[in-house]
């Protein structure tokens, strides 16, 4: 077996040390949310190793987010085929048979890594010859899973994963607005307003908008309004040792241009909150038209504590933008330590403050461009 499994085990131990420092009073919920609903703790080292091989451990000029999304799809599809069970330590043997030879050859540009062709070939060996073609089919993918047929996708119950989530109550900010922390992230331009609305409403495809810092997976058998997402956020305490932090948010107050009264009331509430902190930009510029907006409210155990984000899709000066703006209560010491170590930079980059490969909003825009090009008449 590849030496990288040893190094990933050490990386998993390091992540455990980070969480272990937070095991005092008040940090129990956070510790339990570390890890994944897809894999047991004993599987964490080889799962991390597989994601490293597919993306994080590659030379920077060989990294392609589609490879990372494909690797996540392989893992999620393998979990799905387990039924209600999670991936465990023993599953590494099947993955090693499917991918080990190509990894030994270093097809991704470095020993222990995988290129796209060998990711697809290994997935076909592991899951079936149907997988590579189905992984490129919008109608046979959803919830991060690749399905053999459209009928299999239609029969899927996303709430199977919800049952393992141990979902706590919603925890929006409770401090007076002037005492909350407020932050507006940079806007990201999207190519088509209607197509972006469609992309946001297609909740089963939110994992397709994953960046290198995380992905959203829907857990409820419903549309966007009231949907609960499992977030897998990646922190980097040191190079090549990503720490996956699991948290949950639920969509609230979905408003669109179809209901101007509800939309305008939501805008007024957002503006009033940011007005309490004049040092922060209002996420909706003056004169802009809000096309859609909603709150992402955190659940108990989220690394931001009592918090919520607002996502806004708006038109200004003939161009369309998507943007996030958040607020949260001052953090307790244990949340502040985790946030400072592996949360702050990831949070800012994920919503657009760093490189596009790190931002979900940039990846949403990129996927909308792809879908628009595919669907355009020839």
N, C-alpha and C positions, 0 to 999 in steps of 0.2 A: 504494500500500500504506500502511496506517495508520502514523502516526508512532510508535505504541507499539512497533512492531518495532525501531525504532532504539534506544528506551530499553531494551527487553529485551535487545538485543545488549550494551549497556553493562552491564546487570545481570549477564549471562553473563560478561563480562570481569571484573567485580568478584569473582564466584564463583571464577573462575580464579586471581585474585590470592590469595584465601584459601587455595586448595589449593596454589598456587605457593610460598607461604611454608613449606609443609610438605614441600618436595621434597628435603630433606636425607636423610641416612642414616637408615634405619628407617622412613621415611614412604612408601616407594614403594607398598606395598599399599594404603594409604589413598587415595593419589592416583588409583590405577587404579579404585577403587570409586566415585569421583564419577561422576555422570551417570546413564544409564539403559540398560537392555537393550533398550528399545523404540526409542530414537532415537540417531542418530549425534551426535557432538559438534557438527557443523555445524547440526544441527536444534535444538540446545538453546535458542537464543534464541527461535525462533518457538513451540516447544512451551511454554516458560515464558510467553510472551506470550499464548498461547491460554488457559492456566490462569488468568493474571491477568484476562483478559477475562471469564472465566466466574465468577470468584469474588474473587480477592485484590484486584483494582483497583476493585471496586464499592464504593459507599458502604456503611458498616457495616450500615445498616438494610435493605439490599437483598441481603445475602449469605445464601445458602441452601446448606447442605452438599450437598443433593441435586443442585444445579447443579454443584458441584465434582466429585461422584462421576460425574455424567453426562459431564462434560468428560473425565475420566479414561477413562471407558468408550468415548467416541468415539475417543480416541487409541489405546487398547489394541485396539479393534476394527479400526481402520485398520491398525495394525501387524499384527494377525492376518491380514488380507487380503493383506498383502505376502508371505505364505508364511514363509520363514526370514529375510527381509531386515528391516532396521530402517528406521524413518522417517528420511528425509534432508532436506537443505536444499530439494530440488526439490518436496517434498510440500507446502510452504507455499503453492504456487500453487493446489492443489485446495482447501485449507482456506480460502484467501482468497476464492475464488469462492463457496464455500458460506456463509461467515460474514461476509465483508467489508462488505457493504451494511448489514447489521443493526448491525455494530460501528460503522460510520461514523455511524449514526443514534443511537448510544449507548443502545440499548434496555435495557441493564442499569442505567441511571441516571446514566451518565457516558460521555462520548465514548470509544469504543474498547471498550465492554463489551457483554455479551450477557445478555438475560433468558432464562428457561426456554423460553418459546415459540420464540424464535429459535434457541436451542441445538438444540431438537428439529427445527425446520425445516431448519437447516443440516445436521444429522446425516442427515436423510432425503435431502437432495440429495447429500451426500457418499457415503453408504453404501447407501442404498436406502429406499424408502417403508416397508418393514417395520420399520425400526429403532425409531421411537418407541414403538410398541406392545410390541415384543419387550423393550425396555429396562425395561418395567414388569412383565415376566413372570419370576417366580422360576425357572421351568423352562427358560427360554431365556437365562439369564445365568449366568456363572460365570467365575472367574479374572480378573475385571475385563473380560470380553469379552461382547458381546451377539451372540447367534447367531440366524440367520433361523428355524431350526427346532430342535425338541428333538433330532432326529437329528443335526444338526450339532454340537450341544453334546456329545452322547454320543460323537461321533467325535473330539473334540478331544484332543490329546496335550499336557498341560501341560509335559512335559519338553523340548519345543522351546525354551522360554524358559530352562530349566535349562542347556541346552547353551551359552548365551551368558553364563552367570553367572560363569565362572571361579572356581568354588567352592574355597576353601581349606580346610584342616583345621579341626576344632572347636577352640576355645580357651576352655575353661572356666577359672575362677580356679584358680591353683596356689599362691598364697601361703597360709600358715596362716590359719585363719579370723579370728584376732584382728588380723591385719594387713590384711585385706581391708576395703574400704569397703562398708557395708551400708546399705540404705535401704528403708523400707516406705512405700508410697504410700497415699493415703486409699482406703477401700472405696467402691464404687459399688453402690447397691442395684439389683437386677434384679427384674422383675415375676414371673417364673416360673422355678423351678429346672429343671424338665424341658425347657422350651423353650430355656433358656440352654445346657444341655448339647447339645441338638440343634443350636443355632446354632454352637457351638464345633466340633462334629464335622463340620459341613457346610463343610469347608475351602475349597471352591471359592467360597464366599460371603464369605470374610474381607475381600475388597476392599470389600464393601458396608458394612463397619463403619469405613471410613476417616474420620478427622477432618481438620481443616484442616492438621494437622501431619504427616500421613503415612498410609500404608496398607500392609497385609501382602498379598502375593500368593503363593499356594502354587506350588511348582515341581515337585513329584513326583506321580506317578500312584499315590497311596495316600491313606489316611485321615490322621487327626491324628497318631497315634503314629509318630514317625520322619519327619514331614513337614518339609520345608525351605521357609522363606519368604524371599522377597526383600522387604526393607523399604525404602520410599522415605520418608525422614524429611525434613521441611522445617525449615530454619533461616532466620532473618530477620536478616541483618546490617544491613539498613536497610529502611524501609517499602517495599512493592511490589517487592522484589527477593528473592523466595524462592530459597534455595539447596537443591537436592535432593541429599541424601546417601544413597548406596545401601549397604546392608549385608545380611547374611544371618544367620539363626538357624535352628536345627533343634530340633524338639520331642523331648525325652527324658523318660523316667520318667513317662509318663502313668499316673495312678492314679485309680480311681473307687471309689465305695461298693460296687461289685460284687465287689471283691477287698479285703476289710478288712485283711488282713495286709500287702499291698503299700502300701495307703493309709497305714496307721499307721506303717510303717517310713519312708515319705516324710515324714510329718508330724514324726516324731522327728528326722529329719535336718535339716529346716528349723528346728525349734525349737532344736536344738543349735547351728546356725550363728548364729542371732540371739542366742542366750544369750551368745555370745562378745563381743557388742557391746550391753551393757545400755542404752546411750543410744538405741537404736533399738527401736521397737515390734515385737513378734512379729506377723507378718501374719495369723496365725490366733488370734483371741481365745480365752481360756480358756473352755471349755464349748461352743465352737462345733463343729459337725459338718461335716467336710470332705466335700463331694459329689464334687468332682473337682479334680485339681491336676496340674501338669506344669511341667517346666523348659524355658525357651527358651535354648539354649546358643549363644553367639556363634561365628561363624566368623572365621578370620584376616582382618584388614582392617576389622573392625567398629570404629566410632568409640569404643566403650567399652573396647576392648582385650580382655584376658582377663576374660570376664564371663558371667553368666547371670541371667536373671530367672525368678521363679517366679510362675505365675498360679494363684490359688486361687478356687474357687467353694465357698462355705460357707453354712450356715444357722445363724443365731444369734437367739434370742429370737423365733422365729416369722417371721423375715424372711431373705431370701436376698441375698447380697452376692458381688461379684467384686472381686478385689484383686490387686495386683502387689507383689512384694518382690524386690529385686535385690541382687547382690553382685558386686564386681569388684576386681581387683588394682589397687594404686596405679599410676597411668598414667605412661607415659614422657612426656617433654616435648612431643613432637609431637602425641601423642594428647590431652594435657592442654590444649594450645593450641586444637586444633579443638573439643574439648568445651566449653571456656570460651567460645569465640566463637559457635558455632552448635548445640551439643549439649546443654548442661546444662539450659537453660530448656525446650527442646523435649522432652527426655526426661522431665522432671518433669511438664510439662503433658500430654504424651501419655498418661501413666498416671494422670491424674486430679487433679493438684494445682492446676489453674487452671480455666478455663471449660469447660463441657461440649462446646462445639464443637471444642475442641482435644484432647479425650480419646477414644481408641479405646474405652475401657471404657464411657464414657457413650454412645457411639454404638452399641456392642453392645447395651446396655440398651434404647436407643430402637428399634433394629431388632427386638429380641425383642418389644417392645410392639406394634409394627406387625404383625408376623407373627401374634402371638396374636390381635389384633383381626380380622385377615383370616380366620383359620381358625376363629374362634368361631362356633358355630351361631347363625343369625339367629332 
